[in-house]
């Protein structure tokens, strides 16, 4: 199979290399959001976040591995920080981007990073600089067509990389738990459901939850993880945590990866014991 996998090919004459797919999709979200609703504070802040993310990736990867790497992941993290961070200052955008990328190299478990970089950067920024920055959480206006188009493109994209089940499970759970919340709070169900249509949730659902590097491998494990994230998010929302989805992913995501690793080790140990017993019987 060609290393450059086809991820978007509606006919044989058109294909997009897998590594460029996420950058193109998030660029589309950014353009649609800004042209339709002007969600960016300024292009300077966006460019700052992208530049810092790319430079941090270049330097750290070179220092750690001695090699250069594809920068599409850094671009996605930078553009996500540029969209999500809200601040009149420039440095929170740079800080969020730098922390996001640095977390991949500093916080590792058995040779891999276990937090989605942007999720880690956003949560870290909320904790250490809440007086100077906030995170985008408002609705995107009332033009449903732009959001519908982005959701459709995003979901087709996830289908192409075998991550559609994660997004659909989350949307289903969010809808169910929105109804549960409405019963506790007395709010109208649609008011509890409405955040799902905003730009924050598009980035969260299409990029953070489905990040191939920080999700468990099995489909069953992915679905169970997403249910746990959505449930914790509901609990946090009921306790008035504004950035509940980011906190829920920050807590549940790494735990799921560690549990999956322990299960895999346990199965490998049992298999090794069985093979050892078979060898002993034969001898």
C-alpha positions, 0 to 999 in steps of 0.5 A, a space after each residue: 500500500 502506498 505510504 501516502 494513503 488516500 484519505 479523501 477520494 471521491 473518484 480515482 483521480 482525486 486524493 489527498 495525502 493523509 498527513 495533509 488532511 487534518 491541516 486542510 480540514 481545520 483551515 476550512 473550519 477557520 476560514 468558514 468561521 471567520 468569513 461568516 462570523 469573524 471569530 478571530 481576534 486578529 490574524 496576528 494572534 493566529 499567526 503567533 500561535 501557528 509560528 510558535 507551535 511550528 518552531 517549538 516542534 522543529 526545535 524539540 524534535 530535532 533536539 530529542 531525535 536528531 531529525 526533522 519531522 512533518 509539521 502538519 501536527 504542529 500546524 493543527 495545534 497552532 491553529 487550534 490555539 489561535 481559534 480557541 484562546 481568547 485574550 487581548 494579549 499576544 503571549 497567551 496564544 504563544 504560551 498555549 501553542 508552546 505548551 501544547 507541543 512541548 507536552 508531547 516531548 516532556 510528558 510521555 508514558 512508555 515512549 509515547 505522549 498520552 495527552 492530546 497536545 492542544 487539550 493539554 495546552 488549553 487546560 494548562 493555560 486555564 490553570 496558570 493564566 486564567 487572569 489573562 486568557 479564556 477559552 472560546 465557548 460561545 455559540 457561533 451565531 445562527 447560520 446553521 448552514 456553515 456549521 452543517 457543511 463543516 460537520 459533514 466534511 469533518 464526519 466524512 473525513 473521520 470515516 476515511 481514517 476510521 475514527 467516525 465511531 468516536 465522533 458519533 458516539 460522543 454526539 449521541 452521548 452529548 445529546 442524551 446527557 443534555 436531556 439528563 442535564 435539562 431534567 436536573 437544571 430545569 433548562 430547555 433541552 435545546 439550550 443544553 444541546 446548543 453548545 454542540 453546534 459551536 466552534 469549540 465543540 467542532 474542534 473538540 469533537 473532530 480533532 481532540 477526541 479523535 486524535 489517532 496518537 492519543 486514542 485507544 486502538 480498539 473500537 470498543 475501547 474508543 466507544 467506552 472511553 468517549 462514553 466516560 468522557 461525555 459522562 464526566 463532562 455532564 457531571 462537571 457541567 452540572 457543577 458549573 465547570 465552564 470548560 467541562 469537555 476539556 477537563 473531561 478529556 484531560 482526565 479520562 484520555 490518559 487513563 484509558 490509554 494506560 488501562 489499554 496498555 495494562 490489558 495488552 501486557 496482561 494478555 501478552 503475559 498469559 499468551 507467553 505462559 501458555 506457550 511456555 506450558 506447551 513447550 514443557 509438555 512437548 519436551 
